């Protein structure tokens, strides 16, 4: 399994427009963050979780030629805004793109992209096939996906487990039953917005506490804002198995 961090930033990205803080002015490329998304290459398929506003840029940067399905964690704009650009893969592969999401996310996509779902279709629009998911395992071709339900303030969101890999973003609370789905993972990629508490995201302290409880072999923190601090400085403070993720980072796991 190959995991590529397409983006690791929060909804504004880093640098933030008009900000002059040390993180936004940093010359270290690891401090430049597009909106959070990840690609998983497994069982001869490519899966993408979330298509944020930077989706096109991320696909071009990683030279991606094929995406077999897109999974959505939830329907906030920084996770769905780039869906229009899946039409490039429609054109390349001459088939619809399977989308996996909840009913509320489906409804949001229909509001945000009405032309995609219109009975009268304009030539060249994205061609998609929506698959509604609930809190039970499902398969994409031969790959089993385990949804992990959490709360993003008052909004239910899904993370996903694929074999020994767990991805969970935009989370402020998770139940004990859902934590059990994360146990024994080799890699957990987890939301950690900043140091101070936040109403709808784990802060650094909360993310570290959950990881200490679950004890994966490796953990990467994502959905990071400029308030977190400089990448290299923060990593020196963290346990050896935990790091701030960075855009373009690649991790290979044994299945």
N, C-alpha and C positions, 0 to 999 in steps of 0.2 A: 504494500500500500504506500502510495506517495501522496503527501499532503502539501499543498502550496498555499501559503497565506497570501491571498490576493490583496487584502487590505486589512489594517489593524486599528484604524482610527474610529473615533466617535462620529456623531452625525455631522459635525462641522469639518471634519478632517483636521490634519495638522500639516502645515501651519494654518492658523485661523485667519480669515480675511481681516486685515487692518490691525492685527496683534503684533506687538513688538517685544513679547517676552523672550527669554533666552531659548526656550524650546522652539518657538516659531522662527527664531532667527538662526537656529543651529545649522551648521554646515554638515552635520552627520546625517547621511541619508536614512539612517535608522530612526531619526526623529521626524521624518516626513511620512505621514500616514494617510492613505486613502480610506474610504469608508469600508467597514469590516465585511469580509467575504472570504470564502475558502473553497478550494478545489480539491477533490479527492479522486485519485486514479486507482482503481481497484477492479479486479475481474474483467479487465479489458474494456472498462467503461470509465467515462469522466463525469463526475457529479459536481455540480456547483451549488453551494448553499448561499442564497441571497444574491440578488442582482441590484446593487446600490447604484448611485449616480455615476460612479466611476467604472462601471462594468466594462464599457467599451475599452477604456484605457488599460484596464487590468488584463483583458483578453489579448490586446495587442502587445503589451509588455511581456507577457508570458508566452507569446506566439502560439496561442491555443487554436487548434484547427477543428476540434470536435468537442461538443458538450452533449452528453446523452440524456441528461435530465437536470432540472433545477428544483431544489427544495427551498421552501421559504420558512423562515423561523417565525415571522409575523409581518404585518403590512405597514409598518412605519416607512416613511419616504426614503430614509437612508438605507433601506433593505430591499426596496422594490423598484426604485425610480429608473433603473437601467434596463427594465425588462424589454423595452422596445428593441434593444440591440440584439436580442436572440434571433432576429430575422436574418442576420448574416449566416447563422447556422442552418436556418430553413433553406436558404438559397443554396448553400454549399452541399447539403445532404438531401435535399428534396423530400423532407418529411417534417411533420409537426414536432414541436418541442414538448415533451411531457413535463408538466409542472405539478409539484406535490405541495399541497397547502391545506390549511383549515378552511371551513366554510366562510368565516369572517374575512379571511385573507382573499378568498375568491371574490367575495362581494366588493372588497376594496379595489382589487385589480380591475374589476368591471367598471368601477367608478373612475379610476385613474386612466384607464386605457379603453374607453368605450368603443373606439374604432376597431379594436382587435376582436371584439365580441359582437359587432354589429352584423345584422343579417345581410346588409349590403356592404361587401368588403372591397376596400380600395386596394388596387394591386400593390404588392410589396410589403403589406403589413405583416407583423409577426403571426405565425400560425402555431397555435398552442393547443395542447390537450390537458385540461385540468383534472387532476386526481385528488379527491378529497381525502385527507388523512385525519385520523383520530388518534387517541392515545393507546395504540396497539401496533405491534410490529407489522411491517409491510415489506414487499420486495420490489426492487427495481432490477429487472432481469433476474440474475442469480444472486444478487447482493441483498442481504437482509438489513433493514433499517429499523432501529428501535427508537421511537420518539421518547423524549424526556420532557415532561411538562413542567413549566415553572411560571412564576409571575413576574411581569415587567410592570411594577406598581400594580395597577388594577387590570392589566391586560394579560390574559393567558398567552404564553409563547411556547414554542417547541425548540428544544435542542435535539441533537441526534447522536446515537451511538452506532458506529459501524465497526463491527468486530472489536478490536481493542482501542478504538479511537472514539473520543467524545468531544463534541462541539456544543458549547452553550454560551450564547451571547444575549445581552439585554435582559438580565435577570436580577431581581432584587430579593426574591424569596423562592425556596424550593423545599418541597416536603420530604420527609424521611423516606417515604416509599419511592419517590423519584430519585433520591440520592442513591438508593440501592442499585439502580440501573447503571450508575457511574462507577461502581466498585470494580476493582481489578483492572482498570484501564492502564494501558501502557502510556497513553498520551491524553491529557485533558487540555483543551483550549477553552479558556474561561474569561468571561466578562470581568473587567476591573477598571472602572472609569477613571478614578482619581484617588487621592488620599482622603479627602473629606467625605463624610456620608452624603449619599444622594438618594432621592426618593424612589428612583426606578432602576438603579444599577447597583451592583456590588461595588463598594470601594475596595481599596487595596487590602485593608485589614480583613474584610469579610471574605474576599477571594482566597486569601492565604489561610484563613481559618477553615474554609471548606476543603481546600487542598490538603491541609494537614490532617483532616479527618479521613479523607479518601485515600491519600498516599499513593497517587499514581507514580509510575516510574519517571515521567516527565510532564511538565505543565508549562503552558504558554499563556500569557495574559493578553487580552485583546480589548477592542472598543475603548481604546486609551485616548484620553483628552490631553491637551497641552498642560493642564494643571497637575498631571502626574509627575512631571519632571523629566530631565534628560535621560534618555534610554540607558546609556552606559553607567550613569551614577545610580539609577534606581536598581539596576541589575546587581550591583555590588552589595546592596542591602538584602537581597532575596536569598532564600535557601538554594542550595546548589542545583536542585532539580527543577527550579522555577525561574523563568525569565520573561521579560517583556518580549512579546513577539514583534517582528518587524515585517514590513511589506516585502514580498518576494521570498521570504524564508521558506525553505523546503525541508520537510522531515520525512524520512522513510521508515516504515514500520514493518516488522515481520508479522504476517497474518496469523 
